[in-house]
């Protein structure tokens, strides 16, 4: 179906230049023009129906693409509805019930969202995080080894950079770290310098010769700096600390996850509080009856 949108777009453009209201084009008689944009059966899409698309100013080209995409989408939806009405048996009462349930769900969700947004205390003390971790350590047992590591991927042949990196890895004083960061930034393809961050083994080893290593535990237990090569790159791993599969992670590794869990619990508690307050208020005012 070809939709001629040029007259509509011209009107919208003129309105953009001349008024904040993009959808009200006045005639000499002060009558509003509200032309049809599309029609499927007895369903009609008019210009007023798409005013929400233009709440913020956009270029005429963007307007054209946006309006045409919306009209085509509307037509397709109406055709699907028409086809469904003609080819399947529809229980109108059931459809209406589902629509009502959906409307109530949206209203309740918005009420809960606004209540939580207004009342949620987002500050979580470290003591709360530590207490939760101590009480739920079994839930955080590692499914993959993690490690604190300095890692560098360097193009083969860049011997100067490799030698410099090997002389600096493992040194945690700020001067050496700053020098190592500088070498890594200017001479490596990929690097991981910081010594206080934990990373999963699978994420670190991906794309390196160690990706298919069969015995990660023995590999991590090897002392000192590990060096590997492939046809193009040299890989340098300096393991500072590690935790293996099925061990407990340090709390700092799961701190962000725990904070999310605690905030979710607070949100759930607020929703319960809202439900309780509404129920008790209605009960006090005798706004409902339950018949036995």
NUZA-894170 format. One record per residue: x, y, z of N, C-alpha, C in turn; residue in one letter. Coordinates in Angstrom, 2 decimals. Example, Ala and Ser with C-alpha at 12.3 -4.5 7.8 and 13.67 -1.06 7.14 Angstrom:
VEXKE        nx        ny        nz       cax       cay       caz        cx        cy        cz   r
VEXKE     13.19     -5.69      7.80     12.30     -4.50      7.80     13.20     -3.30      7.80   A
VEXKE     12.85     -2.25      7.08     13.67     -1.06      7.14     12.90      0.03      7.87   S
This chain:
VEXKE        nx        ny        nz       cax       cay       caz        cx        cy        cz   r
VEXKE      0.84     -1.20      0.00      0.00      0.00      0.00      0.87      1.24      0.00   X
VEXKE      0.66      2.15     -0.88      1.44      3.38     -0.97      0.74      4.47     -0.20   X
VEXKE      1.44      5.08      0.72      0.86      6.14      1.54      1.48      7.47      1.13   X
VEXKE      0.67      8.40      0.69      1.18      9.70      0.29      1.23     10.61      1.51   X
VEXKE      2.44     10.78      2.04      2.58     11.55      3.27      3.09     12.96      3.02   X
VEXKE      3.37     13.32      1.77      3.98     14.61      1.50      3.13     15.79      1.99   X
VEXKE      1.80     15.80      1.71      1.01     16.94      2.21      1.04     17.04      3.73   X
VEXKE      1.00     15.89      4.36      1.01     15.90      5.84      2.34     16.40      6.36   X
VEXKE      3.42     15.94      5.76      4.75     16.35      6.21      4.97     17.84      5.96   X
VEXKE      4.45     18.35      4.85      4.57     19.78      4.58      3.84     20.58      5.65   X
VEXKE      2.66     20.10      6.01      1.90     20.80      7.06      2.66     20.78      8.37   X
VEXKE      3.24     19.61      8.69      4.00     19.50      9.94      5.21     20.41      9.94   X
VEXKE      5.89     20.51      8.79      7.07     21.36      8.69      6.69     22.82      8.88   X
VEXKE      5.61     23.26      8.22      5.15     24.63      8.37      4.79     24.95      9.81   X
VEXKE      4.15     23.97     10.45      3.75     24.16     11.84      4.95     24.23     12.76   X
VEXKE      5.99     23.43     12.45      7.22     23.46     13.24      7.85     24.83     13.19   X
VEXKE      7.84     25.45     12.00      8.45     26.75     11.85      7.61     27.85     12.47   X
VEXKE      6.30     27.64     12.51      5.43     28.74     12.90      4.76     28.60     14.23   X
VEXKE      4.83     27.45     14.89      4.07     27.26     16.12      4.65     26.13     16.92   X
VEXKE      4.44     26.16     18.24      4.85     25.05     19.10      3.91     23.88     18.98   X
VEXKE      2.69     24.12     18.47      1.73     23.04     18.30      1.87     22.50     16.89   X
VEXKE      2.45     21.30     16.75      2.77     20.75     15.45      1.55     20.22     14.71   X
VEXKE      0.42     20.16     15.33     -0.68     19.41     14.75     -1.94     20.23     14.50   X
VEXKE     -1.88     21.53     14.73     -3.10     22.30     14.55     -2.89     23.34     13.44   X
VEXKE     -3.32     22.98     12.26     -3.25     23.88     11.13     -4.62     24.53     10.96   X
VEXKE     -4.69     25.83     11.10     -5.98     26.54     11.11     -6.34     27.03      9.70   X
VEXKE     -7.61     26.97      9.37     -8.11     27.58      8.15     -8.57     28.98      8.50   X
VEXKE     -9.04     29.72      7.46     -9.55     31.06      7.73    -10.74     31.03      8.66   X
VEXKE    -11.48     29.94      8.64    -12.65     29.79      9.51    -12.29     29.23     10.87   X
VEXKE    -10.95     29.12     11.14    -10.46     28.62     12.43    -10.86     27.19     12.69   X
VEXKE    -11.06     26.39     11.60    -11.39     24.98     11.74    -10.12     24.15     11.64   X
VEXKE    -10.01     23.15     12.48     -8.82     22.30     12.49     -8.88     21.28     11.36   X
VEXKE     -7.77     21.08     10.71     -7.65     20.05      9.68     -7.07     18.80     10.34   X
VEXKE     -7.77     17.70     10.21     -7.32     16.44     10.81     -7.46     15.33      9.76   X
VEXKE     -6.59     15.32      8.74     -6.76     14.39      7.62     -6.45     12.94      8.00   X
VEXKE     -6.96     12.06      7.15     -6.66     10.64      7.30     -5.23     10.36      6.86   X
VEXKE     -4.58      9.48      7.60     -3.25      8.99      7.20     -3.33      7.58      6.64   X
VEXKE     -4.26      6.78      7.16     -4.43      5.41      6.67     -5.79      4.92      7.11   X
VEXKE     -6.26      3.86      6.43     -7.57      3.29      6.74     -7.53      1.80      6.47   X
VEXKE     -7.97      1.02      7.43     -8.10     -0.43      7.27     -9.49     -0.81      7.75   X
VEXKE    -10.35     -1.23      6.80    -11.73     -1.52      7.16    -12.40     -0.27      7.69   X
VEXKE    -12.96     -0.37      8.90    -13.60      0.80      9.50    -12.69      1.50     10.51   X
VEXKE    -11.42      1.11     10.54    -10.46      1.74     11.43     -9.70      2.82     10.68   X
VEXKE     -9.62      4.01     11.26     -9.00      5.15     10.60     -7.90      5.73     11.50   X
VEXKE     -6.76      5.98     10.91     -5.67      6.67     11.60     -5.62      8.10     11.07   X
VEXKE     -5.75      9.06     11.97     -5.75     10.46     11.58     -4.51     11.18     12.12   X
VEXKE     -4.32     12.40     11.62     -3.16     13.18     12.00     -3.10     13.41     13.51   X
VEXKE     -4.24     13.67     14.12     -4.26     13.89     15.57     -3.78     12.67     16.35   X
VEXKE     -3.93     11.49     15.76     -3.55     10.26     16.45     -2.04     10.09     16.58   X
VEXKE     -1.27     10.85     15.80      0.19     10.68     15.83      0.88     11.90     16.43   X
VEXKE      0.14     12.78     17.07      0.76     13.98     17.64      1.84     13.63     18.67   X
VEXKE      1.71     12.51     19.36      2.69     12.13     20.39      4.08     11.87     19.79   X
VEXKE      4.14     11.61     18.48      5.44     11.34     17.84      6.32     12.58     17.77   X
VEXKE      5.72     13.75     17.90      6.45     14.99     17.65      6.52     15.88     18.90   X
VEXKE      6.72     15.26     20.03      6.83     16.03     21.27      8.13     16.82     21.32   X
VEXKE      9.18     16.32     20.63     10.44     17.03     20.56     10.74     17.37     19.11   X
VEXKE     11.35     18.54     18.85     11.62     18.95     17.46     12.59     17.99     16.77   X
VEXKE     12.28     17.64     15.51     13.17     16.82     14.70     13.16     17.36     13.28   X
VEXKE     14.14     16.94     12.49     14.25     17.45     11.13     13.12     16.91     10.27   X
VEXKE     12.88     17.57      9.13     11.81     17.14      8.23     12.07     15.75      7.68   X
VEXKE     13.37     15.41      7.43     13.70     14.08      6.93     13.39     13.03      7.99   X
VEXKE     13.79     13.31      9.25     13.49     12.38     10.33     11.99     12.26     10.53   X
VEXKE     11.27     13.38     10.38      9.81     13.37     10.52      9.20     12.44      9.50   X
VEXKE      9.68     12.52      8.28      9.15     11.68      7.20      9.33     10.21      7.51   X
VEXKE     10.54      9.85      7.93     10.84      8.45      8.22     10.05      7.95      9.42   X
VEXKE      9.96      8.79     10.45      9.24      8.40     11.66      7.76      8.20     11.39   X
VEXKE      7.15      9.15     10.68      5.73      9.07     10.40      5.41      7.89      9.49   X
VEXKE      6.20      7.70      8.44      5.94      6.60      7.52      6.08      5.25      8.23   X
VEXKE      7.10      5.12      9.09      7.29      3.86      9.82      6.13      3.60     10.76   X
VEXKE      5.62      4.65     11.43      4.51      4.46     12.35      3.24      4.08     11.60   X
VEXKE      2.97      4.75     10.48      1.75      4.46      9.72      1.78      3.02      9.20   X
VEXKE      2.91      2.59      8.66      3.02      1.23      8.16      2.84      0.21      9.29   X
VEXKE      3.42      0.52     10.46      3.26     -0.38     11.60      1.80     -0.46     12.03   X
VEXKE      1.12      0.69     12.05     -0.30      0.72     12.42     -1.13     -0.12     11.45   X
VEXKE     -0.86      0.03     10.16     -1.60     -0.72      9.14     -1.41     -2.22      9.34   X
VEXKE     -0.17     -2.65      9.56      0.12     -4.07      9.75     -0.62     -4.62     10.97   X
VEXKE     -0.65     -3.84     12.06     -1.34     -4.30     13.26     -2.84     -4.42     13.02   X
VEXKE     -3.41     -3.45     12.33     -4.84     -3.51     12.04     -5.19     -4.69     11.14   X
VEXKE     -4.32     -4.99     10.18     -4.54     -6.14      9.30     -4.46     -7.44     10.09   X
VEXKE     -3.53     -7.53     11.03     -3.41     -8.73     11.87     -4.66     -8.90     12.73   X
VEXKE     -5.15     -7.80     13.29     -6.36     -7.86     14.12     -7.54     -8.30     13.27   X
VEXKE     -7.66     -7.75     12.07     -8.76     -8.11     11.18     -8.69     -9.59     10.80   X
VEXKE     -7.48    -10.05     10.50     -7.30    -11.46     10.14     -7.66    -12.37     11.31   X
VEXKE     -7.23    -11.98     12.50     -7.53    -12.78     13.68     -9.04    -12.84     13.92   X
VEXKE     -9.70    -11.72     13.74    -11.15    -11.67     13.95    -11.91    -12.55     12.98   X
VEXKE    -11.37    -12.71     11.78    -12.07    -13.47     10.74    -11.75    -14.96     10.78   X
VEXKE    -10.59    -15.33     11.28    -10.14    -16.73     11.15    -10.16    -17.53     12.44   X
VEXKE    -10.23    -16.87     13.58    -10.25    -17.64     14.83    -11.46    -17.26     15.66   X
VEXKE    -11.88    -18.20     16.47    -13.02    -17.97     17.35    -12.52    -17.24     18.60   X
VEXKE    -13.08    -16.08     18.85    -12.61    -15.24     19.95    -13.68    -15.15     21.03   X
VEXKE    -13.26    -15.41     22.25    -14.13    -15.22     23.41    -13.97    -13.77     23.85   X
VEXKE    -14.91    -12.92     23.46    -14.81    -11.50     23.74    -14.73    -11.22     25.24   X
VEXKE    -15.47    -11.99     26.01    -15.45    -11.78     27.46    -14.06    -12.06     28.02   X
VEXKE    -13.41    -13.13     27.51    -12.07    -13.47     27.98    -11.07    -12.41     27.55   X
VEXKE    -11.20    -11.94     26.32    -10.30    -10.88     25.84    -10.46     -9.62     26.70   X
VEXKE    -11.70     -9.25     26.98    -11.94     -8.06     27.80    -11.40     -8.23     29.22   X
VEXKE    -11.54     -9.46     29.74    -11.01     -9.72     31.09     -9.50     -9.56     31.11   X
VEXKE     -8.83    -10.09     30.08     -7.38     -9.98     30.00     -6.93     -8.53     29.84   X
VEXKE     -7.68     -7.77     29.03     -7.36     -6.36     28.86     -7.51     -5.61     30.18   X
VEXKE     -8.57     -5.95     30.92     -8.79     -5.31     32.21     -7.68     -5.67     33.19   X
VEXKE     -7.30     -6.95     33.22     -6.20     -7.40     34.09     -4.91     -6.67     33.73   X
VEXKE     -4.67     -6.53     32.41     -3.45     -5.86     31.96     -3.46     -4.39     32.37   X
VEXKE     -4.62     -3.74     32.25     -4.73     -2.33     32.64     -4.47     -2.18     34.14   X
VEXKE     -5.08     -3.06     34.95     -4.87     -3.00     36.39     -3.40     -3.23     36.73   X
VEXKE     -2.77     -4.18     36.03     -1.37     -4.48     36.28     -0.49     -3.26     36.00   X
VEXKE     -0.79     -2.54     34.91     -0.03     -1.34     34.58     -0.23     -0.25     35.63   X
VEXKE     -1.47     -0.08     36.06     -1.75      0.94     37.07     -1.05      0.63     38.39   X
VEXKE     -1.13     -0.64     38.81     -0.50     -1.05     40.06      1.01     -0.92     39.96   X
VEXKE      1.57     -1.33     38.82      3.02     -1.22     38.62      3.47      0.23     38.75   X
VEXKE      2.73      1.15     38.14      3.11      2.56     38.20      2.98      3.10     39.61   X
VEXKE      1.94      2.70     40.34      1.78      3.11     41.73      2.95      2.62     42.57   X
VEXKE      3.31      1.34     42.41      4.43      0.76     43.16      5.74      1.44     42.79   X
VEXKE      5.93      1.69     41.49      7.18      2.30     41.04      7.37      3.68     41.66   X
VEXKE      6.31      4.49     41.66      6.42      5.84     42.22      6.63      5.80     43.73   X
VEXKE      5.96      4.87     44.41      6.13      4.74     45.86      7.55      4.33     46.21   X
VEXKE      8.07      3.36     45.48      9.45      2.90     45.73     10.44      4.00     45.43   X
VEXKE     10.25      4.68     44.31     11.16      5.75     43.92     11.20      6.85     44.97   X
VEXKE     10.07      7.13     45.59      9.98      8.19     46.58     10.57      7.77     47.93   X
VEXKE     10.46      6.51     48.28     10.80      6.08     49.63     12.04      5.20     49.76   X
VEXKE     12.60      4.76     48.64     13.73      3.83     48.70     14.99      4.52     49.23   X
VEXKE     15.57      3.93     50.25     16.86      4.37     50.76     17.94      3.59     50.01   X
VEXKE     18.68      4.28     49.14     19.65      3.60     48.29     21.03      3.45     48.93   X
VEXKE     21.20      4.04     50.09     22.50      3.92     50.76     22.57      2.59     51.51   X
VEXKE     23.55      1.79     51.15     23.74      0.48     51.79     25.10      0.47     52.47   X
VEXKE     25.10      0.30     53.76     26.34      0.32     54.53     27.14     -0.96     54.29   X
VEXKE     28.46     -0.83     54.40     29.33     -1.99     54.20     29.03     -3.08     55.22   X
VEXKE     28.61     -2.69     56.41     28.28     -3.69     57.43     27.12     -4.59     56.96   X
VEXKE     26.16     -4.02     56.25     25.05     -4.81     55.72     25.55     -5.80     54.67   X
VEXKE     26.45     -5.33     53.81     27.02     -6.20     52.77     27.78     -7.35     53.42   X
VEXKE     28.60     -7.05     54.40     29.39     -8.07     55.07     28.51     -9.08     55.78   X
VEXKE     27.45     -8.59     56.44     26.54     -9.50     57.14     25.82    -10.42     56.17   X
VEXKE     25.39     -9.88     55.04     24.70    -10.72     54.05     25.65    -11.76     53.48   X
VEXKE     26.86    -11.35     53.19     27.84    -12.30     52.65     28.13    -13.42     53.64   X
VEXKE     28.30    -13.06     54.91     28.59    -14.06     55.93     27.44    -15.06     56.08   X
VEXKE     26.22    -14.59     55.94     25.06    -15.46     56.12     24.71    -16.26     54.88   X
VEXKE     25.26    -15.88     53.74     24.87    -16.53     52.48     26.07    -16.94     51.63   X
VEXKE     27.18    -17.26     52.24     28.40    -17.57     51.49     28.20    -18.73     50.52   X
VEXKE     27.35    -19.68     50.91     27.14    -20.85     50.05     26.56    -20.47     48.69   X
VEXKE     25.87    -19.33     48.64     25.27    -18.90     47.38     26.28    -18.29     46.42   X
VEXKE     27.50    -18.08     46.89     28.50    -17.40     46.07     29.69    -18.28     45.73   X
VEXKE     29.57    -19.58     45.95     30.66    -20.48     45.60     31.00    -20.33     44.11   X
VEXKE     32.26    -20.27     43.82     32.71    -19.96     42.46     32.42    -21.08     41.47   X
VEXKE     31.96    -20.70     40.30     31.77    -21.63     39.18     32.91    -21.51     38.17   X
VEXKE     33.80    -20.57     38.39     34.96    -20.37     37.54     36.05    -19.77     38.42   X
VEXKE     37.30    -20.09     38.12     38.41    -19.51     38.88     38.43    -18.00     38.68   X
VEXKE     38.85    -17.28     39.70     39.03    -15.84     39.59     40.44    -15.49     40.03   X
VEXKE     40.93    -14.35     39.61     42.29    -13.99     39.98     42.50    -12.49     39.93   X
VEXKE     43.47    -12.07     40.74     44.04    -10.73     40.59     45.29    -10.92     39.75   X
VEXKE     45.39    -10.20     38.66     46.45    -10.49     37.71     46.83     -9.23     36.93   X
VEXKE     48.08     -9.18     36.53     48.51     -8.20     35.54     48.73     -8.95     34.24   X
VEXKE     48.07     -8.48     33.19     48.06     -9.22     31.92     48.37     -8.27     30.77   X
VEXKE     49.18     -8.76     29.81     49.58     -7.93     28.69     49.65     -8.77     27.41   X
VEXKE     49.07     -8.23     26.35     49.16     -8.85     25.03     49.95     -7.90     24.15   X
VEXKE     51.13     -8.37     23.69     52.07     -7.51     22.98     52.39     -8.14     21.63   X
VEXKE     52.52     -7.30     20.60     52.90     -7.81     19.29     54.29     -8.44     19.35   X
VEXKE     54.44     -9.62     18.78     55.74    -10.28     18.74     56.73     -9.39     18.00   X
VEXKE     57.95     -9.37     18.51     58.98     -8.52     17.92     59.18     -7.23     18.67   X
VEXKE     58.21     -6.85     19.51     58.36     -5.64     20.31     59.11     -6.01     21.60   X
VEXKE     60.37     -6.41     21.42     61.14     -6.93     22.54     61.39     -5.89     23.63   X
VEXKE     61.52     -4.66     23.22     61.77     -3.60     24.21     60.60     -3.48     25.18   X
VEXKE     59.38     -3.48     24.65     58.21     -3.38     25.51     58.07     -4.61     26.40   X
VEXKE     58.31     -5.78     25.82     58.19     -7.02     26.60     59.18     -7.03     27.75   X
VEXKE     60.41     -6.63     27.48     61.44     -6.59     28.52     61.07     -5.61     29.63   X
VEXKE     60.54     -4.44     29.24     60.15     -3.42     30.22     59.00     -3.92     31.08   X
VEXKE     58.02     -4.55     30.45     56.88     -5.09     31.21     57.34     -6.13     32.22   X
VEXKE     58.21     -7.03     31.80     58.69     -8.09     32.68     59.47     -7.52     33.87   X
VEXKE     60.08     -6.37     33.68     60.85     -5.76     34.78     59.96     -5.04     35.78   X
VEXKE     58.69     -4.77     35.38     57.80     -3.97     36.24     56.65     -4.75     36.85   X
VEXKE     56.26     -5.89     36.24     55.09     -6.61     36.76     55.35     -7.08     38.19   X
VEXKE     54.30     -7.05     38.97     54.38     -7.50     40.35     54.76     -6.44     41.34   X
VEXKE     55.26     -5.31     40.87     55.63     -4.23     41.76     54.41     -3.35     42.01   X
VEXKE     54.06     -3.18     43.28     52.81     -2.50     43.59     52.99     -1.07     44.05   X
VEXKE     54.22     -0.58     44.14     54.40      0.83     44.49     53.92      1.70     43.32   X
VEXKE     53.39      2.85     43.65     52.70      3.68     42.67     53.61      4.10     41.51   X
VEXKE     54.87      4.36     41.77     55.78      4.79     40.71     55.91      3.70     39.64   X
VEXKE     56.09      2.44     40.10     56.22      1.33     39.15     54.92      1.09     38.40   X
VEXKE     53.79      1.21     39.12     52.49      1.03     38.47     52.24      2.10     37.41   X
VEXKE     52.63      3.34     37.71     52.44      4.42     36.74     53.28      4.16     35.49   X
VEXKE     54.51      3.70     35.69     55.38      3.39     34.56     54.83      2.22     33.75   X
VEXKE     54.30      1.22     34.47     53.73      0.05     33.79     52.49      0.43     33.00   X
VEXKE     51.65      1.30     33.57     50.46      1.79     32.85     50.87      2.49     31.56   X
VEXKE     51.92      3.29     31.64     52.38      4.04     30.47     52.86      3.10     29.36   X
VEXKE     53.64      2.08     29.73     54.12      1.11     28.75     52.94      0.35     28.15   X
VEXKE     52.01     -0.06     29.01     50.85     -0.83     28.54     50.00     -0.01     27.58   X
VEXKE     49.80      1.26     27.90     48.96      2.12     27.08     49.56      2.33     25.70   X
VEXKE     50.87      2.42     25.62     51.54      2.77     24.36     52.07      1.58     23.57   X
VEXKE     52.18      0.41     24.21     52.89     -0.69     23.54     52.16     -2.02     23.51   X
VEXKE     50.93     -2.09     24.05     50.23     -3.37     24.08     48.95     -3.31     23.27   X
VEXKE     48.49     -4.48     22.86     47.19     -4.60     22.18     46.07     -4.61     23.21   X
VEXKE     46.29     -5.37     24.29     45.35     -5.47     25.40     46.17     -5.53     26.69   X
VEXKE     45.62     -4.96     27.76     46.33     -5.04     29.03     45.35     -4.95     30.20   X
VEXKE     45.81     -5.44     31.33     45.05     -5.41     32.57     46.08     -5.18     33.68   X
VEXKE     46.18     -3.92     34.12     47.29     -3.52     35.00     46.92     -3.50     36.47   X
VEXKE     45.72     -3.05     36.79     45.37     -2.79     38.19     45.47     -4.05     39.04   X
VEXKE     46.00     -3.90     40.22     46.29     -5.06     41.06     45.20     -5.36     42.09   X
VEXKE     44.22     -4.47     42.24     43.20     -4.68     43.28     41.88     -5.18     42.72   X
VEXKE     41.83     -5.50     41.42     40.59     -5.96     40.79     40.67     -7.45     40.50   X
VEXKE     39.53     -8.13     40.69     39.42     -9.55     40.40     38.75     -9.74     39.05   X
VEXKE     39.17    -10.76     38.32     38.59    -11.06     37.02     38.40    -12.57     36.89   X
VEXKE     37.35    -12.98     36.18     37.12    -14.40     35.96     38.15    -14.96     34.98   X
VEXKE     38.58    -16.18     35.24     39.57    -16.80     34.38     39.08    -16.90     32.94   X
VEXKE     37.83    -17.31     32.75     37.30    -17.46     31.40     37.35    -16.18     30.61   X
VEXKE     37.07    -15.04     31.26     37.11    -13.75     30.59     38.55    -13.36     30.23   X
VEXKE     39.47    -13.64     31.13     40.86    -13.28     30.91     41.50    -14.13     29.82   X
VEXKE     41.23    -15.43     29.84     41.91    -16.36     28.93     41.34    -16.35     27.52   X
VEXKE     40.13    -15.79     27.34     39.50    -15.80     26.02     40.39    -15.11     24.99   X
VEXKE     40.62    -15.80     23.86     41.42    -15.24     22.78     42.91    -15.35     22.99   X
VEXKE     43.34    -16.10     24.00     44.76    -16.31     24.26     45.07    -17.80     24.13   X
VEXKE     46.35    -18.18     24.10     46.71    -19.60     24.04     46.20    -20.40     25.24   X
VEXKE     45.81    -19.70     26.32     45.34    -20.39     27.52     43.84    -20.68     27.49   X
VEXKE     43.17    -20.27     26.45     41.72    -20.45     26.38     41.33    -21.92     26.47   X
VEXKE     42.16    -22.80     25.94     41.84    -24.23     25.94     42.66    -25.00     26.96   X
VEXKE     43.24    -24.30     27.92     44.05    -24.98     28.94     43.20    -26.00     29.68   X
VEXKE     43.73    -27.21     29.86     42.96    -28.30     30.45     43.01    -28.32     31.96   X
VEXKE     44.07    -27.82     32.56     44.19    -27.85     34.01     44.50    -26.46     34.53   X
VEXKE     43.45    -25.68     34.71     43.62    -24.30     35.14     44.21    -24.23     36.54   X
VEXKE     43.80    -25.14     37.42     44.29    -25.11     38.80     45.81    -25.21     38.86   X
VEXKE     46.40    -26.17     38.15     47.85    -26.32     38.14     48.53    -25.11     37.52   X
VEXKE     47.91    -24.56     36.50     48.47    -23.40     35.82     48.56    -22.20     36.75   X
VEXKE     47.48    -21.96     37.50     47.46    -20.82     38.40     48.39    -21.00     39.59   X
VEXKE     48.65    -22.24     39.96     49.53    -22.51     41.10     51.01    -22.33     40.76   X
VEXKE     51.31    -22.20     39.46     52.71    -22.02     39.07     53.18    -20.66     39.54   X
VEXKE     54.34    -20.60     40.20     54.84    -19.31     40.73     55.40    -18.42     39.62   X
VEXKE     55.49    -17.13     39.91     56.13    -16.20     39.00     55.26    -15.75     37.85   X
VEXKE     55.93    -15.24     36.82     55.25    -14.69     35.65     55.16    -15.72     34.55   X
VEXKE     53.97    -15.84     33.95     53.75    -16.81     32.89     53.85    -16.11     31.54   X
VEXKE     54.60    -16.72     30.62     54.76    -16.17     29.28     54.35    -17.21     28.24   X
VEXKE     53.55    -16.77     27.26     53.09    -17.65     26.19     53.13    -16.87     24.88   X
VEXKE     53.16    -17.61     23.78     53.18    -16.98     22.46     52.27    -17.73     21.50   X
VEXKE     51.80    -17.02     20.49     51.23    -17.67     19.31     51.92    -17.05     18.10   X
VEXKE     51.36    -17.16     16.93     52.05    -16.71     15.73     52.22    -15.19     15.69   X
VEXKE     51.35    -14.46     16.35     51.38    -12.99     16.24     51.73    -12.26     17.52   X
VEXKE     51.41    -12.85     18.67     51.52    -12.09     19.91     52.25    -12.85     21.00   X
VEXKE     52.79    -12.05     21.94     53.32    -12.57     23.19     52.33    -12.22     24.30   X
VEXKE     52.12    -13.14     25.22     51.16    -12.96     26.31     51.90    -13.08     27.63   X
VEXKE     51.71    -12.10     28.51     52.38    -12.09     29.81     51.31    -12.06     30.90   X
VEXKE     51.35    -13.03     31.79     50.43    -13.12     32.92     51.24    -13.10     34.21   X
VEXKE     50.96    -12.17     35.09     51.58    -12.20     36.41     50.46    -12.33     37.44   X
VEXKE     50.30    -13.53     37.98     49.20    -13.82     38.91     49.58    -13.36     40.31   X
VEXKE     48.75    -12.49     40.88     48.99    -11.97     42.23     48.25    -12.78     43.29   X
VEXKE     47.05    -13.24     42.95     46.24    -14.01     43.89     45.14    -14.70     43.09   X
VEXKE     44.67    -15.84     43.56     43.64    -16.55     42.83     42.72    -17.31     43.79   X
VEXKE     41.52    -17.59     43.31     40.57    -18.47     43.98     40.07    -19.45     42.93   X
VEXKE     40.02    -20.72     43.29     39.70    -21.75     42.32     38.22    -22.10     42.31   X
VEXKE     37.83    -22.85     41.29     36.46    -23.37     41.18     36.04    -24.04     42.47   X
VEXKE     34.83    -23.78     42.92     34.23    -24.38     44.12     34.76    -23.79     45.41   X
VEXKE     35.53    -22.72     45.34     35.97    -22.02     46.55     35.10    -20.79     46.77   X
VEXKE     35.24    -20.20     47.96     34.51    -18.96     48.25     35.29    -17.78     47.68   X
VEXKE     34.60    -16.84     47.03     35.30    -15.66     46.51     35.53    -14.65     47.63   X
VEXKE     36.49    -13.75     47.47     36.59    -12.65     48.44     35.34    -11.78     48.34   X
VEXKE     34.97    -11.16     49.45     33.72    -10.41     49.47     33.70     -9.29     48.45   X
VEXKE     34.85     -8.65     48.21     34.86     -7.53     47.27     34.49     -7.97     45.85   X
VEXKE     34.70     -9.24     45.52     34.36     -9.73     44.20     32.85     -9.77     43.98   X
VEXKE     32.10    -10.00     45.04     30.63    -10.11     44.93     29.91     -8.94     45.58   X
VEXKE     30.66     -7.92     45.98     30.05     -6.78     46.68     28.96     -6.11     45.85   X
VEXKE     29.24     -5.84     44.57     28.24     -5.17     43.73     26.98     -6.02     43.60   X
VEXKE     27.16     -7.33     43.46     26.01     -8.24     43.35     25.19     -8.21     44.63   X
VEXKE     25.87     -8.21     45.78     25.16     -8.20     47.06     24.39     -6.89     47.23   X
VEXKE     24.98     -5.80     46.83     24.28     -4.52     46.94     23.00     -4.51     46.12   X
VEXKE     23.04     -5.11     44.93     21.84     -5.21     44.11     20.79     -6.08     44.79   X
VEXKE     21.23     -7.19     45.39     20.30     -8.07     46.10     19.63     -7.33     47.25   X
VEXKE     20.41     -6.60     48.04     19.87     -5.88     49.19     18.90     -4.78     48.74   X
VEXKE     19.22     -4.12     47.65     18.32     -3.07     47.16     17.02     -3.68     46.65   X
VEXKE     17.11     -4.83     45.98     15.90     -5.51     45.52     15.02     -5.92     46.70   X
VEXKE     15.65     -6.37     47.76     14.90     -6.75     48.97     14.21     -5.53     49.58   X
VEXKE     14.89     -4.41     49.57     14.27     -3.19     50.09     13.07     -2.77     49.23   X
VEXKE     13.22     -2.90     47.92     12.12     -2.56     47.02     10.91     -3.45     47.29   X
VEXKE     11.17     -4.77     47.47     10.08     -5.70     47.75      9.40     -5.38     49.07   X
VEXKE     10.21     -4.99     50.06      9.65     -4.64     51.37      8.78     -3.39     51.27   X
VEXKE      9.18     -2.44     50.45      8.38     -1.22     50.27      7.05     -1.53     49.60   X
VEXKE      7.07     -2.41     48.62      5.83     -2.80     47.95      4.89     -3.47     48.94   X
VEXKE      5.42     -4.34     49.78      4.60     -4.99     50.82      4.05     -3.95     51.78   X
VEXKE      4.88     -2.98     52.14      4.44     -1.90     53.03      3.29     -1.12     52.40   X
VEXKE      3.41     -0.81     51.11      2.36     -0.07     50.41      1.05     -0.86     50.42   X
VEXKE      1.13     -2.14     50.10     -0.06     -2.99     50.08     -0.71     -3.03     51.46   X
VEXKE      0.12     -3.16     52.49     -0.39     -3.23     53.87     -1.06     -1.92     54.28   X
VEXKE     -0.43     -0.80     53.94     -0.98      0.50     54.31     -2.32      0.76     53.61   X
VEXKE     -2.39      0.40     52.33     -3.64      0.60     51.58     -4.75     -0.28     52.16   X
VEXKE     -4.41     -1.52     52.47     -5.40     -2.46     53.03     -5.89     -1.97     54.40   X
VEXKE     -4.96     -1.59     55.26     -5.34     -1.17     56.62     -6.15      0.13     56.58   X
VEXKE     -5.81      1.03     55.67     -6.57      2.27     55.54     -8.00      1.99     55.07   X
VEXKE     -8.13      1.10     54.09     -9.46      0.74     53.59    -10.26      0.00     54.64   X
VEXKE     -9.58     -0.84     55.42    -10.25     -1.58     56.49    -10.78     -0.64     57.55   X
VEXKE     -9.96      0.35     57.90    -10.36      1.31     58.92    -11.57      2.13     58.47   X
VEXKE    -11.60      2.46     57.18    -12.70      3.27     56.66    -13.88      2.42     56.18   X
VEXKE    -13.76      1.11     56.35    -14.81      0.17     55.96    -15.17      0.34     54.48   X
VEXKE    -14.13      0.35     53.65    -14.32      0.56     52.22    -14.54     -0.75     51.46   X
VEXKE    -14.50     -1.89     52.16    -14.74     -3.16     51.48    -15.39     -4.14     52.46   X
VEXKE    -15.98     -5.17     51.89    -16.58     -6.24     52.69    -16.16     -7.57     52.10   X
VEXKE    -15.93     -8.54     52.96    -15.63     -9.90     52.52    -16.74    -10.80     53.07   X
VEXKE    -17.45    -11.48     52.16    -18.57    -12.31     52.58    -18.13    -13.76     52.71   X
VEXKE    -18.58    -14.39     53.73    -18.25    -15.80     53.93    -19.32    -16.68     53.30   X
